[in-house]
Amino acid sequence: MNWFHSHLPARLIVLSLTLTARAQLSVPQASVVFTDVTQSVGLHWTHVNGATPEKYLIETMGGGAAFLDYNRDGRLDILLVDSGCHKFSGNCKPSGNTLYRQNADGVFTDVTQAAGLAGSPTYGMGVAVGDYDNDGFPDIYITGFPRSVLYHNNKDGTFTDVTQKAGVSAEGWSTSAAWFDYDHDGQPDLFVGRYMEWNYSRNPYCGEHRPGYRSYCHPEQFPSISSRLFHNNETTTMAHSQKLGSRLVSPTARMAKRSPAWEWTRRMLMGMGFRSFGSSTSTTNLTTSSITMAMELSRM
């Protein structure tokens, strides 16, 4: 019996318990029942975070999943994103990012190696699926630390890492991402939500100063970092190289004043858990990227 009940007269306690019981009895039975079929359909996977006694903050997050029909056979396949082992994990065996192809009988087969997705270069956090080059086949963007990765679907059951060619590595700690056409030009653009300014050397001690009592620090102890918006400049593929001379600046409050659509998008992304829209104003020229950073949307 809780504190509230212990301070009520006997009659009220009985009435309270009676009403609670009636409320529980009046709950309608579910018309849809779910059954755990993970093992029976061939999904044998466990997320690994490479946790250490040093309590590196990235160990507290990570892991993602996506349904996608990567080979366009009409059946949804599954991509599971692993965090894995970071540079200080020690004795750690990662599960690795894993792509499961759905067979005609509803059972899944691990095709990670054959698809070219084995051996991730990042500590995985999440995934966003989108057809950035509009060729009809879904591409994969995996967020993580210390950078994110873009895989192009080659339309033959394999993927190629085109991150550097596209210029979308989003260095730092990226957690989530979303594809959307913000300027209505028919090309999917990419928003990447970055979490905070963090690295292995910026890992202060939190908790009690005695063996076994160290804890993970609260995220508010670290400075925020600006998210990234990448504008898709190409009409077909990302392979074309062209001098673009675009500017890179972080989104600012004036973007909201220029476009009600941006303000709606900002609120939506904040609701999805994106942490910060910073105010950095550094600029750079991008000369070989097919997708460029366009943080200042001057034409919106």
C-alpha positions as a printed NumPy array, in Angstrom:
array([[  0.   ,   0.   ,   0.   ],
       [  1.432,   3.385,  -0.946],
       [  1.631,   6.601,   1.103],
       [ -1.62 ,   7.908,  -0.368],
       [ -3.609,   4.86 ,   0.719],
       [ -1.986,   4.764,   4.148],
       [ -3.337,   8.238,   4.943],
       [ -6.933,   7.615,   3.825],
       [ -9.902,   6.513,   5.993],
       [-10.834,   2.833,   5.66 ],
       [-13.963,   3.53 ,   3.565],
       [-12.057,   5.606,   1.06 ],
       [ -9.347,   2.952,   0.81 ],
       [-11.972,   0.312,  -0.022],
       [-13.628,   2.643,  -2.553],
       [-10.274,   3.428,  -4.141],
       [ -9.34 ,  -0.238,  -4.466],
       [-12.806,  -1.077,  -5.813],
       [-12.651,   1.603,  -8.494],
       [ -9.141,   0.472,  -9.443],
       [-10.297,  -3.131,  -9.784],
       [-13.297,  -2.112, -11.902],
       [-11.069,   0.002, -14.144],
       [ -8.768,  -2.959, -14.67 ],
       [-11.69 ,  -5.271, -15.469],
       [-13.135,  -2.799, -17.97 ],
       [-10.011,  -2.749, -20.146],
       [-11.029,  -4.268, -23.507],
       [ -9.141,  -7.284, -24.767],
       [ -6.682,  -6.586, -27.573],
       [ -7.984,  -7.458, -31.023],
       [ -4.432,  -7.838, -32.356],
       [ -1.866, -10.04 , -30.646],
       [  1.854,  -9.957, -31.424],
       [  4.077, -13.04 , -31.285],
       [  7.861, -12.943, -30.944],
       [  9.182, -14.725, -34.044],
       [ 12.732, -13.343, -33.948],
       [ 14.533, -16.664, -33.686],
       [ 12.16 , -18.637, -35.903],
       [ 12.615, -16.276, -38.862],
       [ 16.401, -16.352, -38.626],
       [ 17.223, -13.112, -36.863],
       [ 20.147, -13.886, -34.573],
       [ 21.75 , -10.61 , -33.582],
       [ 22.758,  -8.75 , -30.422],
       [ 23.729,  -5.111, -30.116],
       [ 27.225,  -4.568, -28.672],
       [ 28.367,  -1.27 , -27.157],
       [ 31.913,  -2.125, -26.024],
       [ 31.351,  -0.734, -22.525],
       [ 34.389,   0.097, -20.397],
       [ 35.074,   1.056, -16.75 ],
       [ 36.042,   4.522, -18.016],
       [ 32.372,   5.173, -18.877],
       [ 32.799,   6.814, -22.265],
       [ 29.517,   8.559, -22.997],
       [ 28.993,   7.06 , -26.472],
       [ 28.5  ,   3.698, -24.735],
       [ 25.139,   4.897, -23.402],
       [ 23.614,   5.261, -26.851],
       [ 23.693,   3.52 , -30.17 ],
       [ 21.997,   0.917, -32.231],
       [ 19.386,   1.399, -34.904],
       [ 17.245,  -0.501, -37.376],
       [ 15.512,   0.022, -40.698],
       [ 13.084,  -1.866, -42.904],
       [ 13.94 ,  -1.501, -46.592],
       [ 13.456,  -3.418, -49.809],
       [ 17.073,  -3.088, -50.898],
       [ 16.791,  -5.516, -53.865],
       [ 13.276,  -4.507, -54.928],
       [ 11.804,  -7.981, -54.768],
       [  8.682,  -6.736, -53.004],
       [  9.692,  -8.056, -49.576],
       [ 10.959,  -5.87 , -46.721],
       [ 14.492,  -6.598, -45.586],
       [ 16.048,  -5.56 , -42.275],
       [ 19.212,  -3.566, -41.548],
       [ 20.495,  -3.617, -37.955],
       [ 23.073,  -1.026, -36.882],
       [ 25.637,  -2.027, -34.279],
       [ 27.72 ,   0.344, -32.177],
       [ 30.423,  -2.267, -31.743],
       [ 33.813,  -1.7  , -30.165],
       [ 35.416,   1.716, -29.827],
       [ 39.154,   2.362, -29.539],
       [ 39.265,   1.632, -25.787],
       [ 36.825,  -1.276, -25.622],
       [ 39.508,  -3.902, -25.001],
       [ 38.205,  -7.467, -25.155],
       [ 35.171,  -6.863, -27.335],
       [ 33.566,  -8.777, -30.184],
       [ 31.136,  -6.653, -32.221],
       [ 28.065,  -8.005, -33.926],
       [ 28.604,  -5.554, -36.76 ],
       [ 26.034,  -3.865, -38.947],
       [ 23.93 ,  -6.662, -40.408],
       [ 21.675,  -6.772, -43.461],
       [ 19.044,  -9.501, -43.466],
       [ 17.36 , -10.338, -46.781],
       [ 13.819, -11.63 , -46.512],
       [ 13.251, -14.839, -48.461],
       [ 10.002, -15.869, -50.097],
       [  9.15 , -18.097, -47.109],
       [  9.427, -15.195, -44.64 ],
       [ 12.764, -16.353, -43.23 ],
       [ 15.731, -13.965, -43.272],
       [ 19.273, -14.606, -44.53 ],
       [ 22.349, -12.642, -43.453],
       [ 23.741, -11.088, -46.657],
       [ 25.973,  -8.462, -45.018],
       [ 29.223,  -9.719, -46.484],
       [ 27.854, -10.218, -49.977],
       [ 26.233,  -6.766, -49.899],
       [ 29.504,  -5.028, -49.009],
       [ 28.295,  -3.724, -45.651],
       [ 30.672,  -5.638, -43.376],
       [ 33.249,  -3.73 , -41.341],
       [ 31.736,  -0.403, -40.348],
       [ 34.15 ,   2.563, -39.967],
       [ 31.971,   4.189, -37.318],
       [ 30.5  ,   3.498, -33.885],
       [ 26.92 ,   3.18 , -35.094],
       [ 24.07 ,   5.24 , -33.703],
       [ 21.228,   5.194, -36.204],
       [ 20.202,   4.811, -39.83 ],
       [ 18.191,   6.678, -42.454],
       [ 17.125,   5.063, -45.716],
       [ 16.459,   7.136, -48.827],
       [ 16.932,   7.055, -52.583],
       [ 19.196,  10.098, -52.86 ],
       [ 19.927,   9.653, -56.586],
       [ 16.348,   8.756, -57.579],
       [ 17.352,   5.524, -59.321],
       [ 14.593,   3.549, -57.621],
       [ 16.861,   1.681, -55.202],
       [ 17.142,   2.68 , -51.515],
       [ 20.493,   3.956, -50.246],
       [ 21.69 ,   3.819, -46.648],
       [ 23.042,   6.531, -44.342],
       [ 24.421,   5.34 , -40.996],
       [ 25.076,   7.885, -38.244],
       [ 27.695,   7.433, -35.557],
       [ 30.958,   8.534, -34.019],
       [ 33.423,   9.891, -35.153],
       [ 31.632,  10.228, -38.502],
       [ 28.691,   8.969, -40.509],
       [ 28.64 ,   6.786, -43.609],
       [ 26.661,   6.896, -46.869],
       [ 26.255,   3.648, -48.822],
       [ 25.075,   3.814, -52.429],
       [ 22.879,   0.968, -53.665],
       [ 24.502,  -0.454, -56.801],
       [ 21.23 ,  -2.097, -57.936],
       [ 22.884,  -5.519, -58.004],
       [ 22.501,  -6.449, -54.335],
       [ 25.664,  -4.611, -53.256],
       [ 26.486,  -1.228, -51.726],
       [ 29.453,   1.145, -52.081],
       [ 30.715,   3.611, -49.489],
       [ 30.493,   7.013, -51.197],
       [ 30.735,   9.178, -48.08 ],
       [ 33.835,  11.118, -49.022],
       [ 32.767,  11.585, -52.636],
       [ 29.453,  12.985, -51.462],
       [ 30.918,  15.071, -48.65 ],
       [ 28.401,  13.92 , -46.055],
       [ 30.587,  12.448, -43.295],
       [ 29.22 ,  14.941, -40.714],
       [ 32.283,  14.637, -38.493],
       [ 31.676,  14.332, -34.764],
       [ 28.917,  12.552, -32.895],
       [ 25.855,  12.151, -35.129],
       [ 22.84 ,  10.386, -33.705],
       [ 19.927,  10.585, -36.146],
       [ 19.229,  11.533, -39.735],
       [ 16.309,  12.118, -42.076],
       [ 15.913,  12.415, -45.834],
       [ 13.481,  15.076, -47.081],
       [ 13.205,  17.478, -49.994],
       [ 13.344,  20.808, -48.171],
       [ 13.478,  22.995, -51.298],
       [ 11.022,  21.026, -53.457],
       [ 13.484,  20.469, -56.303],
       [ 12.74 ,  16.754, -56.536],
       [ 16.047,  15.687, -54.952],
       [ 16.147,  14.151, -51.436],
       [ 18.214,  16.307, -49.082],
       [ 19.765,  15.048, -45.87 ],
       [ 19.449,  16.36 , -42.324],
       [ 21.889,  14.952, -39.753],
       [ 21.259,  15.516, -36.061],
       [ 24.494,  15.798, -34.106],
       [ 24.478,  15.333, -30.344],
       [ 27.242,  17.262, -28.58 ],
       [ 30.909,  18.246, -28.55 ],
       [ 32.515,  15.044, -27.314],
       [ 35.628,  12.957, -27.894],
       [ 37.716,  10.44 , -25.959],
       [ 39.885,  13.114, -24.35 ],
       [ 36.791,  15.047, -23.234],
       [ 35.534,  12.43 , -20.799],
       [ 35.559,  13.855, -17.252],
       [ 35.232,  11.708, -14.169],
       [ 31.726,  11.528, -12.728],
       [ 30.468,   9.611,  -9.735],
       [ 32.145,   8.66 ,  -6.478],
       [ 35.933,   8.524,  -6.386],
       [ 36.276,   4.924,  -5.322],
       [ 36.694,   1.691,  -7.295],
       [ 33.585,   0.593,  -9.146],
       [ 31.598,   3.781,  -8.532],
       [ 32.449,   5.81 , -11.601],
       [ 29.343,   6.744, -13.604],
       [ 28.469,   8.231, -16.966],
       [ 28.377,  12.017, -16.978],
       [ 25.133,  13.844, -17.686],
       [ 24.896,  15.129, -21.292],
       [ 24.359,  18.678, -20.044],
       [ 28.006,  18.763, -18.94 ],
       [ 29.056,  18.965, -22.592],
       [ 28.572,  21.829, -25.066],
       [ 26.003,  21.396, -27.82 ],
       [ 26.994,  21.11 , -31.461],
       [ 25.231,  22.274, -34.598],
       [ 23.36 ,  19.793, -36.747],
       [ 23.967,  19.474, -40.471],
       [ 21.723,  19.982, -43.479],
       [ 23.043,  18.691, -46.804],
       [ 21.554,  20.009, -50.032],
       [ 21.386,  17.513, -52.888],
       [ 22.755,  19.274, -55.974],
       [ 22.571,  16.465, -58.518],
       [ 19.689,  15.206, -60.622],
       [ 20.948,  11.648, -61.145],
       [ 23.905,  10.276, -59.189],
       [ 26.507,  11.467, -56.709],
       [ 29.416,  10.41 , -58.868],
       [ 29.534,  13.587, -60.936],
       [ 32.237,  16.018, -59.826],
       [ 31.683,  19.713, -60.309],
       [ 33.027,  22.923, -58.762],
       [ 30.154,  24.199, -56.671],
       [ 31.582,  26.868, -54.38 ],
       [ 28.799,  26.461, -51.826],
       [ 28.888,  27.976, -48.365],
       [ 28.746,  26.02 , -45.136],
       [ 27.194,  27.717, -42.144],
       [ 25.132,  26.401, -39.27 ],
       [ 21.389,  27.054, -39.204],
       [ 20.351,  30.2  , -37.377],
       [ 17.18 ,  31.722, -36.038],
       [ 16.787,  33.903, -39.12 ],
       [ 16.094,  30.793, -41.168],
       [ 12.815,  30.449, -39.303],
       [ 11.923,  34.056, -40.146],
       [ 12.543,  33.442, -43.838],
       [ 10.528,  30.264, -44.133],
       [  7.524,  28.966, -42.175],
       [  8.335,  25.572, -43.732],
       [ 11.744,  25.577, -42.077],
       [ 10.234,  26.445, -38.697],
       [  7.817,  23.506, -39.05 ],
       [ 10.719,  21.223, -39.998],
       [ 12.805,  22.492, -37.091],
       [ 10.024,  21.748, -34.601],
       [  9.453,  18.318, -36.122],
       [ 13.139,  17.42 , -35.889],
       [ 13.389,  18.686, -32.329],
       [ 10.441,  16.458, -31.491],
       [ 12.311,  13.52 , -33.001],
       [ 15.139,  14.084, -30.544],
       [ 17.624,  16.224, -32.457],
       [ 19.512,  18.089, -29.754],
       [ 20.72 ,  21.375, -31.12 ],
       [ 20.63 ,  23.898, -33.899],
       [ 23.81 ,  25.862, -33.291],
       [ 24.935,  29.298, -34.34 ],
       [ 28.404,  28.741, -35.774],
       [ 29.069,  30.821, -38.877],
       [ 32.234,  29.326, -40.345],
       [ 32.356,  29.053, -44.15 ],
       [ 34.144,  26.856, -46.628],
       [ 34.2  ,  26.073, -50.336],
       [ 33.173,  22.6  , -51.444],
       [ 34.68 ,  21.674, -54.794],
       [ 34.155,  17.954, -55.384],
       [ 30.994,  17.021, -53.505],
       [ 27.837,  16.053, -55.29 ],
       [ 25.895,  16.817, -52.125],
       [ 27.003,  20.009, -50.361],
       [ 26.337,  21.525, -46.988],
       [ 23.745,  24.273, -47.319],
       [ 23.19 ,  25.389, -43.767],
       [ 22.171,  28.897, -44.766],
       [ 19.09 ,  28.503, -46.959],
       [ 19.255,  31.929, -48.504],
       [ 16.654,  31.16 , -51.155],
       [ 13.964,  29.812, -48.816]])
